[in-house]
């Protein structure tokens, strides 16, 4: 069974393999944000504020069905745009910490709308183009990729936070997100730009 699973990777074309690589970098990058943001929220916000932020963030899913039908290339561009705004918001950390945490919470609402839309459109595209079996194999690989990325990212934060201060953790996060944005831009120009 393991050999069959490993062989399934060979059946993926360059588009699917590229999505696995990009997804790994994204998983690592976003995994870097979670401990940092949660720590900052815990230090500077009350439990009530954190709960309100979670309610607003989870309410974003109620908007997703209203935006059905946006094309996959447009959703990818929107996702890249929101990611760019997130990277730019990191500078607020060095200017005003409270504004940074608030901006991060607001931008995360945009991700809570954009990401499910992108995920649904992407899954529909892959099933139509490659079929259910390839899609199923890809989803298993996607699970492996996401777990490995999150483990690596969280481990990196643990090491950095042990030896460096929060400023360094934010710089690392910014660097990882810039790498992710660069790869996402290449991904869009290489695959999504001319996608029907």
C-alpha positions in Angstrom: 0.0 0.0 0.0 2.9 2.4 0.9 4.6 1.7 -2.5 1.4 2.4 -4.4 1.1 5.7 -2.5 4.7 6.6 -3.3 4.2 5.7 -6.9 1.2 8.0 -7.2 3.5 10.9 -6.9 5.0 9.9 -10.3 1.6 10.2 -11.9 1.4 13.9 -11.1 2.2 16.4 -13.8 4.3 19.5 -13.3 1.3 21.5 -12.2 0.4 19.1 -9.4 4.0 18.7 -8.3 4.5 22.4 -8.2 1.3 22.8 -6.1 2.8 20.4 -3.5 6.1 22.4 -3.4 4.2 25.7 -3.1 1.9 24.2 -0.5 4.8 23.1 1.6 6.3 26.6 1.6 2.9 28.1 2.4 2.4 25.6 5.3 5.8 26.5 6.8 5.2 30.2 6.3 1.7 30.3 7.9 2.8 27.9 10.7 5.3 30.6 11.7 2.5 33.1 12.3 0.3 31.0 14.6 2.5 30.8 17.8 3.7 34.4 17.3 0.2 35.9 16.9 -1.4 33.8 19.6 1.3 34.9 22.0 0.9 38.5 21.2 -2.9 38.3 21.4 -2.5 36.6 24.8 -0.2 39.3 26.1 -2.1 42.4 24.8 -5.8 41.3 24.5 -8.3 40.1 27.0 -10.0 36.8 26.6 -13.2 38.6 25.5 -11.3 40.4 22.6 -9.7 37.1 21.5 -13.2 35.5 21.6 -14.7 38.3 19.5 -11.8 38.0 17.0 -12.5 34.3 16.7 -16.3 34.9 16.3 -15.7 37.5 13.5 -13.1 35.2 11.8 -15.4 32.2 11.9 -18.4 34.2 10.7 -16.5 34.9 7.5 -17.6 31.4 6.3 -21.1 32.7 6.1 -20.1 35.0 3.3 -18.3 32.3 1.2 -21.5 31.0 -0.5 -22.4 34.5 -1.7 -19.1 34.7 -3.7 -19.5 31.4 -5.5 -18.5 31.5 -9.2 -15.3 33.6 -9.0 -12.8 32.0 -11.4 -9.8 30.1 -10.1 -7.2 32.5 -11.6 -9.0 35.5 -10.1 -9.2 33.7 -6.7 -5.4 33.0 -6.9 -4.7 36.7 -7.6 -7.0 37.7 -4.7 -5.2 35.3 -2.4 -1.8 36.6 -3.5 -3.1 40.2 -2.9 -4.3 39.4 0.6 -1.0 37.7 1.3 0.9 40.8 0.1 -1.2 43.0 2.4 -0.4 40.7 5.3 3.3 40.9 4.6 3.1 44.7 4.5 1.2 44.7 7.7 4.2 43.1 9.5 5.9 46.5 9.4 3.1 47.7 11.8 4.7 45.4 14.5 7.7 47.7 14.6 5.5 50.9 14.7 2.5 50.1 16.9 2.0 46.6 18.3 -1.7 47.0 19.1 -2.4 48.2 15.6 -0.4 45.3 14.2 -2.5 42.7 16.2 -5.7 44.4 15.1 -4.6 44.5 11.4 -3.6 40.8 11.6 -7.0 39.9 13.0 -8.8 41.9 10.2 -6.6 40.5 7.4 -7.2 36.9 8.8 -11.0 37.5 8.1 -10.1 38.1 4.4 -8.2 34.8 4.4 -11.2 33.1 6.0 -13.2 34.1 3.0 -10.6 33.8 0.2 -9.0 30.5 1.2 -12.2 28.4 1.2 -13.3 29.9 -2.2 -9.9 29.1 -3.6 -9.9 25.6 -2.2 -13.3 24.8 -3.6 -12.5 26.2 -7.1 -9.2 24.4 -7.1 -10.7 21.0 -6.1 -13.4 21.4 -8.8 -10.7 22.2 -11.4 -8.5 19.2 -10.4 -11.4 16.7 -10.4 -12.5 17.9 -13.8 -9.1 17.9 -15.3 -7.5 14.8 -13.7 -10.3 12.7 -12.4 -11.3 11.5 -9.0 -8.4 9.0 -8.5 -5.7 11.5 -9.1 -7.5 14.0 -6.9 -7.7 11.5 -4.1 -4.0 10.7 -4.4 -3.2 14.4 -4.4 -5.3 15.0 -1.3 -3.3 12.3 0.6 -0.1 13.9 -0.5 -1.5 17.3 0.4 -2.1 16.0 4.0 1.5 14.8 4.2 2.8 18.1 2.8 0.7 20.2 5.2 1.7 18.2 8.3 5.4 18.3 7.4 5.2 22.1 6.7 3.4 22.8 10.0 5.7 20.7 12.0 8.8 22.3 10.4 7.3 25.8 10.8 6.3 25.3 14.5 9.7 23.7 15.2 11.4 26.7 13.6 9.5 29.1 15.8 10.4 27.1 18.9 14.1 27.2 18.0 14.0 30.9 17.1 12.0 31.9 20.2 14.4 30.0 22.4 17.5 31.8 21.1 16.2 35.1 19.8 13.6 37.8 20.7 10.2 38.4 19.1 11.6 40.9 16.7 13.7 38.2 15.1 10.7 35.9 15.0 8.8 38.5 13.0 11.7 39.1 10.7 11.9 35.3 10.0 8.1 35.3 9.4 8.5 38.2 7.0 11.3 36.5 5.1 9.3 33.3 4.8 6.2 35.1 3.6 8.2 37.0 1.0 9.6 33.7 -0.3 6.0 32.3 -0.3 4.8 35.4 -2.2 7.6 35.1 -4.8 6.7 31.4 -5.4 3.0 32.2 -5.5 3.7 34.9 -8.2 5.7 32.4 -10.2 3.0 29.8 -9.8 0.3 32.3 -11.0 2.4 33.3 -14.1 3.4 29.7 -14.9 0.0 28.0 -14.4 -2.9 30.2 -13.5 -2.6 33.2 -15.8 -3.8 31.5 -18.9 -6.1 29.0 -17.1 -9.6 28.7 -18.5 
